[in-house]
Amino acid sequence: MTLSPAELLPLLMRRKREGLPITVLTAWDAPSARWAEAAGVDLVLVGDSLGMVALGHATTLPVTLDAMVHHAMAVQRSLRHTPLVVDLPFLSYQCGSDSAMAAAGRLLQQTGCHGVKLEGAEAETLVVVDRLVRHGIPVMGHLGLTPQSVRQLGYRRQATDPVAQERLRRQARQLQDAGCFSLVLEHVPEGLAGDLRRQLDLPVIGIGAGDDCDGQVRVTADLLGLTPRQPPFAPALLPGEQLFSDTLRGWVDQVRTPLAAAATTPADPEAQRC
């Protein structure tokens, strides 16, 4: 049964209250969406990580809104009942609430997604969250390691000292007050994530934040071993890239072997005399 957008928040809140872990996987095209839904996840996320997974970029920064719409539409076509959230890419919401409203509205209109995700909790971002939520667009927050801030923060673990942890706690409460329906915490200490899980009403979904969260989100390509560089908090569950390469190489060799044998077979002397 297809979940309506209005049912997403109650579903996640019910899981938090009942202590049922929330599972989230990313998708970037129709096949990856089918894999995620077949696995039975609670939520599919079209993350701007697709820039690195599918488009060959070194970071998420080059990913455009057009690209997010294109990939999210492909994902949506393969989903039958799993709710969908889509990342707002870099510069689609940092330039003010008007551009953010237009970008988020376009994602909802063209992809049928149930909500959008954005990074950070700066004053300008909180204004954006408040406006989106007031106009009926569900928003998922994202704190800790925020990939769109890679030029400033890098990919190192975040909130490792008391000052930074208190700042993250404050930001998490601000995102909740602004109306976010859930919060992703990436690459932060487990103790901090656990404290926030208990202190906040909204579901806290971790990635590299330990097990003491309301749920976990992972980049599907990381789990399948399809990324050249594995993040330290998402070890591959199988050597996917090697399996695929070896399988395709075997097919190439299979096709070439009869052709090579035919090319090296001596000509029939009787045929040469004719």
Short mmCIF file of the C-alpha atoms (twelve columns), coordinates in Angstrom:
data_MODEL
# 
_entry.id   MODEL 
# 
loop_
_atom_site.group_PDB 
_atom_site.id 
_atom_site.type_symbol 
_atom_site.label_atom_id 
_atom_site.label_alt_id 
_atom_site.label_comp_id 
_atom_site.label_asym_id 
_atom_site.label_seq_id 
_atom_site.Cartn_x 
_atom_site.Cartn_y 
_atom_site.Cartn_z 
_atom_site.pdbx_PDB_model_num 
ATOM 1   C CA . MET A 1   0.000  0.000   0.000   1 
ATOM 2   C CA . THR A 2   1.405  3.390   -0.980  1 
ATOM 3   C CA . LEU A 3   2.205  5.728   1.900   1 
ATOM 4   C CA . SER A 4   0.859  9.263   1.558   1 
ATOM 5   C CA . PRO A 5   3.194  12.168  2.384   1 
ATOM 6   C CA . ALA A 6   1.070  13.016  5.441   1 
ATOM 7   C CA . GLU A 7   1.740  9.544   6.869   1 
ATOM 8   C CA . LEU A 8   5.567  9.742   6.798   1 
ATOM 9   C CA . LEU A 9   6.021  11.695  10.032  1 
ATOM 10  C CA . PRO A 10  3.549  9.581   12.060  1 
ATOM 11  C CA . LEU A 11  5.201  6.397   10.760  1 
ATOM 12  C CA . LEU A 12  8.689  7.410   11.905  1 
ATOM 13  C CA . MET A 13  7.444  8.841   15.194  1 
ATOM 14  C CA . ARG A 14  5.557  5.618   15.912  1 
ATOM 15  C CA . ARG A 15  8.699  3.602   15.275  1 
ATOM 16  C CA . LYS A 16  10.664 5.823   17.663  1 
ATOM 17  C CA . ARG A 17  8.040  5.467   20.408  1 
ATOM 18  C CA . GLU A 18  7.874  1.711   19.955  1 
ATOM 19  C CA . GLY A 19  11.655 1.328   19.856  1 
ATOM 20  C CA . LEU A 20  11.598 -0.174  16.362  1 
ATOM 21  C CA . PRO A 21  14.789 0.708   14.467  1 
ATOM 22  C CA . ILE A 22  14.307 2.807   11.328  1 
ATOM 23  C CA . THR A 23  16.184 1.645   8.231   1 
ATOM 24  C CA . VAL A 24  17.115 3.976   5.381   1 
ATOM 25  C CA . LEU A 25  19.044 3.198   2.185   1 
ATOM 26  C CA . THR A 26  20.062 5.473   -0.662  1 
ATOM 27  C CA . ALA A 27  19.146 4.941   -4.300  1 
ATOM 28  C CA . TRP A 28  20.324 6.707   -7.437  1 
ATOM 29  C CA . ASP A 29  18.488 4.917   -10.276 1 
ATOM 30  C CA . ALA A 30  15.723 2.414   -10.945 1 
ATOM 31  C CA . PRO A 31  17.724 -0.769  -10.141 1 
ATOM 32  C CA . SER A 32  19.073 0.567   -6.834  1 
ATOM 33  C CA . ALA A 33  15.548 1.637   -5.868  1 
ATOM 34  C CA . ARG A 34  14.280 -1.901  -6.535  1 
ATOM 35  C CA . TRP A 35  17.091 -3.358  -4.406  1 
ATOM 36  C CA . ALA A 36  16.288 -1.055  -1.492  1 
ATOM 37  C CA . GLU A 37  12.562 -1.684  -1.586  1 
ATOM 38  C CA . ALA A 38  13.055 -5.449  -1.942  1 
ATOM 39  C CA . ALA A 39  15.223 -5.301  1.198   1 
ATOM 40  C CA . GLY A 40  12.233 -3.907  3.101   1 
ATOM 41  C CA . VAL A 41  13.671 -0.542  4.201   1 
ATOM 42  C CA . ASP A 42  11.424 2.018   5.860   1 
ATOM 43  C CA . LEU A 43  12.626 4.932   3.742   1 
ATOM 44  C CA . VAL A 44  14.563 5.462   0.506   1 
ATOM 45  C CA . LEU A 45  16.822 8.509   0.233   1 
ATOM 46  C CA . VAL A 46  18.062 9.948   -3.039  1 
ATOM 47  C CA . GLY A 47  21.162 11.541  -1.593  1 
ATOM 48  C CA . ASP A 48  23.497 13.903  -3.371  1 
ATOM 49  C CA . SER A 49  26.063 11.171  -2.712  1 
ATOM 50  C CA . LEU A 50  24.960 10.056  -6.174  1 
ATOM 51  C CA . GLY A 51  27.469 12.619  -7.434  1 
ATOM 52  C CA . MET A 52  30.235 10.342  -6.177  1 
ATOM 53  C CA . VAL A 53  28.434 7.006   -6.621  1 
ATOM 54  C CA . ALA A 54  26.966 7.478   -10.089 1 
ATOM 55  C CA . LEU A 55  28.467 10.588  -11.674 1 
ATOM 56  C CA . GLY A 56  32.167 10.197  -10.909 1 
ATOM 57  C CA . HIS A 57  32.647 13.415  -8.919  1 
ATOM 58  C CA . ALA A 58  35.095 13.605  -6.015  1 
ATOM 59  C CA . THR A 59  32.550 15.421  -3.793  1 
ATOM 60  C CA . THR A 60  28.827 16.163  -3.735  1 
ATOM 61  C CA . LEU A 61  29.332 19.845  -4.582  1 
ATOM 62  C CA . PRO A 62  28.948 19.604  -8.401  1 
ATOM 63  C CA . VAL A 63  25.532 17.932  -8.159  1 
ATOM 64  C CA . THR A 64  22.800 20.195  -9.532  1 
ATOM 65  C CA . LEU A 65  19.093 20.374  -8.851  1 
ATOM 66  C CA . ASP A 66  18.461 19.133  -12.396 1 
ATOM 67  C CA . ALA A 67  20.575 16.062  -11.634 1 
ATOM 68  C CA . MET A 68  18.697 15.391  -8.396  1 
ATOM 69  C CA . VAL A 69  15.357 15.643  -10.188 1 
ATOM 70  C CA . HIS A 70  16.553 13.347  -12.983 1 
ATOM 71  C CA . HIS A 71  17.777 10.624  -10.613 1 
ATOM 72  C CA . ALA A 72  14.890 10.944  -8.162  1 
ATOM 73  C CA . MET A 73  12.374 10.471  -10.969 1 
ATOM 74  C CA . ALA A 74  14.127 7.245   -11.964 1 
ATOM 75  C CA . VAL A 75  14.047 6.041   -8.359  1 
ATOM 76  C CA . GLN A 76  10.397 6.961   -7.905  1 
ATOM 77  C CA . ARG A 77  9.379  4.915   -10.946 1 
ATOM 78  C CA . SER A 78  10.644 1.740   -9.250  1 
ATOM 79  C CA . LEU A 79  9.124  2.330   -5.805  1 
ATOM 80  C CA . ARG A 80  5.719  0.812   -5.145  1 
ATOM 81  C CA . HIS A 81  5.144  1.534   -1.452  1 
ATOM 82  C CA . THR A 82  8.338  2.860   0.170   1 
ATOM 83  C CA . PRO A 83  8.418  6.584   1.056   1 
ATOM 84  C CA . LEU A 84  11.022 8.729   -0.691  1 
ATOM 85  C CA . VAL A 85  13.111 11.663  0.550   1 
ATOM 86  C CA . VAL A 86  15.414 13.661  -1.739  1 
ATOM 87  C CA . ASP A 87  18.446 15.798  -0.870  1 
ATOM 88  C CA . LEU A 88  18.417 19.487  -1.679  1 
ATOM 89  C CA . PRO A 89  21.805 19.889  -3.414  1 
ATOM 90  C CA . PHE A 90  24.455 22.532  -2.810  1 
ATOM 91  C CA . LEU A 91  23.296 26.115  -3.543  1 
ATOM 92  C CA . SER A 92  19.639 25.127  -3.901  1 
ATOM 93  C CA . TYR A 93  18.776 26.414  -0.400  1 
ATOM 94  C CA . GLN A 94  21.803 28.401  0.797   1 
ATOM 95  C CA . CYS A 95  20.812 31.453  -1.297  1 
ATOM 96  C CA . GLY A 96  17.614 32.242  0.553   1 
ATOM 97  C CA . SER A 97  14.192 30.883  1.313   1 
ATOM 98  C CA . ASP A 98  12.741 31.871  -2.066  1 
ATOM 99  C CA . SER A 99  15.178 29.697  -4.024  1 
ATOM 100 C CA . ALA A 100 14.855 26.948  -1.426  1 
ATOM 101 C CA . MET A 101 11.080 26.996  -1.710  1 
ATOM 102 C CA . ALA A 102 11.287 26.787  -5.492  1 
ATOM 103 C CA . ALA A 103 13.813 23.937  -5.390  1 
ATOM 104 C CA . ALA A 104 11.936 21.891  -2.779  1 
ATOM 105 C CA . GLY A 105 8.636  22.506  -4.533  1 
ATOM 106 C CA . ARG A 106 10.083 21.320  -7.817  1 
ATOM 107 C CA . LEU A 107 11.311 18.112  -6.184  1 
ATOM 108 C CA . LEU A 108 7.864  17.393  -4.737  1 
ATOM 109 C CA . GLN A 109 6.085  18.229  -7.995  1 
ATOM 110 C CA . GLN A 110 8.329  16.322  -10.382 1 
ATOM 111 C CA . THR A 111 9.502  13.356  -8.307  1 
ATOM 112 C CA . GLY A 112 6.553  12.662  -6.033  1 
ATOM 113 C CA . CYS A 113 8.875  12.527  -3.034  1 
ATOM 114 C CA . HIS A 114 7.537  12.656  0.523   1 
ATOM 115 C CA . GLY A 115 10.063 15.205  1.789   1 
ATOM 116 C CA . VAL A 116 13.473 16.808  1.340   1 
ATOM 117 C CA . LYS A 117 16.724 16.729  3.303   1 
ATOM 118 C CA . LEU A 118 19.139 19.597  3.860   1 
ATOM 119 C CA . GLU A 119 22.364 20.061  5.796   1 
ATOM 120 C CA . GLY A 120 23.310 22.335  8.684   1 
ATOM 121 C CA . ALA A 121 21.496 24.593  11.117  1 
ATOM 122 C CA . GLU A 122 22.859 28.046  10.462  1 
ATOM 123 C CA . ALA A 123 20.467 30.936  11.075  1 
ATOM 124 C CA . GLU A 124 19.686 31.173  7.362   1 
ATOM 125 C CA . THR A 125 19.061 27.432  7.148   1 
ATOM 126 C CA . LEU A 126 16.650 27.536  10.078  1 
ATOM 127 C CA . VAL A 127 14.669 30.234  8.268   1 
ATOM 128 C CA . VAL A 128 14.516 27.955  5.221   1 
ATOM 129 C CA . VAL A 129 13.346 24.968  7.279   1 
ATOM 130 C CA . ASP A 130 10.646 27.033  8.949   1 
ATOM 131 C CA . ARG A 131 9.325  28.318  5.619   1 
ATOM 132 C CA . LEU A 132 9.337  24.919  3.929   1 
ATOM 133 C CA . VAL A 133 7.538  23.270  6.815   1 
ATOM 134 C CA . ARG A 134 4.942  26.060  7.074   1 
ATOM 135 C CA . HIS A 135 4.182  25.560  3.399   1 
ATOM 136 C CA . GLY A 136 3.660  21.830  3.733   1 
ATOM 137 C CA . ILE A 137 7.068  20.444  2.720   1 
ATOM 138 C CA . PRO A 138 8.458  17.892  5.222   1 
ATOM 139 C CA . VAL A 139 12.145 18.459  6.009   1 
ATOM 140 C CA . MET A 140 14.773 16.039  7.288   1 
ATOM 141 C CA . GLY A 141 17.775 17.690  8.966   1 
ATOM 142 C CA . HIS A 142 21.422 16.614  8.765   1 
ATOM 143 C CA . LEU A 143 24.179 17.494  11.259  1 
ATOM 144 C CA . GLY A 144 27.706 16.340  12.045  1 
ATOM 145 C CA . LEU A 145 29.738 15.506  8.968   1 
ATOM 146 C CA . THR A 146 27.901 17.481  6.299   1 
ATOM 147 C CA . PRO A 147 29.389 16.608  2.893   1 
ATOM 148 C CA . GLN A 148 28.369 19.916  1.299   1 
ATOM 149 C CA . SER A 149 30.766 21.607  3.767   1 
ATOM 150 C CA . VAL A 150 33.694 19.384  2.765   1 
ATOM 151 C CA . ARG A 151 35.855 22.359  1.803   1 
ATOM 152 C CA . GLN A 152 35.633 23.626  5.373   1 
ATOM 153 C CA . LEU A 153 35.147 20.494  7.487   1 
ATOM 154 C CA . GLY A 154 36.700 17.719  5.408   1 
ATOM 155 C CA . TYR A 155 35.516 14.172  5.988   1 
ATOM 156 C CA . ARG A 156 36.828 13.851  9.535   1 
ATOM 157 C CA . ARG A 157 34.742 12.983  12.572  1 
ATOM 158 C CA . GLN A 158 32.768 15.914  13.958  1 
ATOM 159 C CA . ALA A 159 31.769 17.155  17.446  1 
ATOM 160 C CA . THR A 160 34.690 15.510  19.226  1 
ATOM 161 C CA . ASP A 161 35.176 18.193  21.921  1 
ATOM 162 C CA . PRO A 162 32.740 19.588  24.533  1 
ATOM 163 C CA . VAL A 163 32.300 22.959  22.809  1 
ATOM 164 C CA . ALA A 164 31.477 21.403  19.443  1 
ATOM 165 C CA . GLN A 165 29.158 18.885  21.080  1 
ATOM 166 C CA . GLU A 166 27.191 21.578  22.864  1 
ATOM 167 C CA . ARG A 167 26.894 23.482  19.599  1 
ATOM 168 C CA . LEU A 168 25.560 20.377  17.834  1 
ATOM 169 C CA . ARG A 169 23.058 19.776  20.656  1 
ATOM 170 C CA . ARG A 170 21.812 23.331  20.293  1 
ATOM 171 C CA . GLN A 171 21.524 22.989  16.526  1 
ATOM 172 C CA . ALA A 172 19.608 19.724  16.851  1 
ATOM 173 C CA . ARG A 173 17.070 21.350  19.158  1 
ATOM 174 C CA . GLN A 174 16.760 24.301  16.775  1 
ATOM 175 C CA . LEU A 175 16.055 21.998  13.833  1 
ATOM 176 C CA . GLN A 176 13.409 20.214  15.884  1 
ATOM 177 C CA . ASP A 177 11.828 23.523  16.882  1 
ATOM 178 C CA . ALA A 178 11.873 24.649  13.228  1 
ATOM 179 C CA . GLY A 179 9.782  21.601  12.341  1 
ATOM 180 C CA . CYS A 180 12.138 18.902  10.989  1 
ATOM 181 C CA . PHE A 181 10.485 15.481  11.056  1 
ATOM 182 C CA . SER A 182 13.773 13.621  11.617  1 
ATOM 183 C CA . LEU A 183 17.498 14.206  11.934  1 
ATOM 184 C CA . VAL A 184 20.491 12.478  10.354  1 
ATOM 185 C CA . LEU A 185 23.644 12.503  12.494  1 
ATOM 186 C CA . GLU A 186 26.779 11.641  10.530  1 
ATOM 187 C CA . HIS A 187 30.196 10.641  11.884  1 
ATOM 188 C CA . VAL A 188 29.798 11.910  15.465  1 
ATOM 189 C CA . PRO A 189 30.541 10.181  18.802  1 
ATOM 190 C CA . GLU A 190 28.087 7.476   19.785  1 
ATOM 191 C CA . GLY A 191 27.522 8.956   23.251  1 
ATOM 192 C CA . LEU A 192 26.452 12.265  21.750  1 
ATOM 193 C CA . ALA A 193 24.075 10.568  19.321  1 
ATOM 194 C CA . GLY A 194 22.552 8.508   22.130  1 
ATOM 195 C CA . ASP A 195 22.020 11.603  24.283  1 
ATOM 196 C CA . LEU A 196 20.227 13.330  21.428  1 
ATOM 197 C CA . ARG A 197 18.089 10.263  20.725  1 
ATOM 198 C CA . ARG A 198 16.818 10.431  24.308  1 
ATOM 199 C CA . GLN A 199 16.489 14.225  24.465  1 
ATOM 200 C CA . LEU A 200 14.744 14.871  21.157  1 
ATOM 201 C CA . ASP A 201 11.196 14.006  20.180  1 
ATOM 202 C CA . LEU A 202 12.088 13.555  16.502  1 
ATOM 203 C CA . PRO A 203 13.761 10.349  15.268  1 
ATOM 204 C CA . VAL A 204 17.576 10.448  15.215  1 
ATOM 205 C CA . ILE A 205 18.992 8.421   12.321  1 
ATOM 206 C CA . GLY A 206 22.709 7.715   12.464  1 
ATOM 207 C CA . ILE A 207 25.455 7.061   9.965   1 
ATOM 208 C CA . GLY A 208 28.792 6.564   11.625  1 
ATOM 209 C CA . ALA A 209 27.185 7.668   14.891  1 
ATOM 210 C CA . GLY A 210 27.039 4.317   16.679  1 
ATOM 211 C CA . ASP A 211 24.127 2.006   17.414  1 
ATOM 212 C CA . ASP A 212 22.376 4.170   20.038  1 
ATOM 213 C CA . CYS A 213 20.151 5.893   17.465  1 
ATOM 214 C CA . ASP A 214 16.532 5.500   16.419  1 
ATOM 215 C CA . GLY A 215 17.697 4.130   13.086  1 
ATOM 216 C CA . GLN A 216 20.487 3.868   10.560  1 
ATOM 217 C CA . VAL A 217 21.023 5.226   7.056   1 
ATOM 218 C CA . ARG A 218 23.641 3.932   4.644   1 
ATOM 219 C CA . VAL A 219 24.788 4.642   1.108   1 
ATOM 220 C CA . THR A 220 23.745 1.447   -0.669  1 
ATOM 221 C CA . ALA A 221 26.808 1.452   -2.917  1 
ATOM 222 C CA . ASP A 222 29.048 1.446   0.178   1 
ATOM 223 C CA . LEU A 223 27.351 -1.647  1.610   1 
ATOM 224 C CA . LEU A 224 27.550 -3.433  -1.738  1 
ATOM 225 C CA . GLY A 225 31.261 -2.661  -2.116  1 
ATOM 226 C CA . LEU A 226 30.741 -0.535  -5.212  1 
ATOM 227 C CA . THR A 227 32.647 2.566   -4.121  1 
ATOM 228 C CA . PRO A 228 36.408 2.963   -4.614  1 
ATOM 229 C CA . ARG A 229 36.861 4.570   -1.171  1 
ATOM 230 C CA . GLN A 230 34.918 3.007   1.697   1 
ATOM 231 C CA . PRO A 231 34.031 5.368   4.563   1 
ATOM 232 C CA . PRO A 232 35.361 4.068   7.894   1 
ATOM 233 C CA . PHE A 233 31.864 3.745   9.342   1 
ATOM 234 C CA . ALA A 234 30.345 1.780   6.437   1 
ATOM 235 C CA . PRO A 235 32.360 -1.352  5.667   1 
ATOM 236 C CA . ALA A 236 31.355 -3.239  2.551   1 
ATOM 237 C CA . LEU A 237 29.221 -6.326  3.109   1 
ATOM 238 C CA . LEU A 238 30.581 -7.945  -0.050  1 
ATOM 239 C CA . PRO A 239 33.302 -7.158  -2.625  1 
ATOM 240 C CA . GLY A 240 30.792 -5.945  -5.188  1 
ATOM 241 C CA . GLU A 241 33.117 -4.053  -7.506  1 
ATOM 242 C CA . GLN A 242 35.488 -7.000  -7.775  1 
ATOM 243 C CA . LEU A 243 32.640 -9.478  -8.274  1 
ATOM 244 C CA . PHE A 244 31.170 -7.399  -11.071 1 
ATOM 245 C CA . SER A 245 34.555 -6.803  -12.718 1 
ATOM 246 C CA . ASP A 246 35.521 -10.473 -12.531 1 
ATOM 247 C CA . THR A 247 32.149 -11.566 -13.915 1 
ATOM 248 C CA . LEU A 248 32.306 -9.151  -16.850 1 
ATOM 249 C CA . ARG A 249 35.944 -10.046 -17.524 1 
ATOM 250 C CA . GLY A 250 34.918 -13.704 -17.634 1 
ATOM 251 C CA . TRP A 251 32.284 -12.891 -20.241 1 
ATOM 252 C CA . VAL A 252 34.793 -10.942 -22.351 1 
ATOM 253 C CA . ASP A 253 37.236 -13.872 -22.193 1 
ATOM 254 C CA . GLN A 254 34.458 -16.309 -23.062 1 
ATOM 255 C CA . VAL A 255 33.562 -14.363 -26.187 1 
ATOM 256 C CA . ARG A 256 37.151 -13.868 -27.270 1 
ATOM 257 C CA . THR A 257 38.357 -17.462 -26.778 1 
ATOM 258 C CA . PRO A 258 36.538 -19.131 -29.734 1 
ATOM 259 C CA . LEU A 259 37.461 -16.220 -31.998 1 
ATOM 260 C CA . ALA A 260 41.101 -16.416 -31.005 1 
ATOM 261 C CA . ALA A 261 41.133 -20.190 -31.501 1 
ATOM 262 C CA . ALA A 262 39.642 -19.829 -34.962 1 
ATOM 263 C CA . ALA A 263 42.193 -17.193 -35.898 1 
ATOM 264 C CA . THR A 264 45.113 -19.465 -34.969 1 
ATOM 265 C CA . THR A 265 43.760 -22.688 -36.538 1 
ATOM 266 C CA . PRO A 266 45.872 -23.680 -39.597 1 
ATOM 267 C CA . ALA A 267 44.048 -23.534 -42.909 1 
ATOM 268 C CA . ASP A 268 42.924 -26.846 -44.447 1 
ATOM 269 C CA . PRO A 269 45.518 -27.769 -47.131 1 
ATOM 270 C CA . GLU A 270 42.846 -29.357 -49.320 1 
ATOM 271 C CA . ALA A 271 40.836 -26.127 -49.184 1 
ATOM 272 C CA . GLN A 272 43.919 -24.150 -50.207 1 
ATOM 273 C CA . ARG A 273 44.314 -26.227 -53.438 1 
ATOM 274 C CA . CYS A 274 40.779 -25.537 -54.597 1 
# 
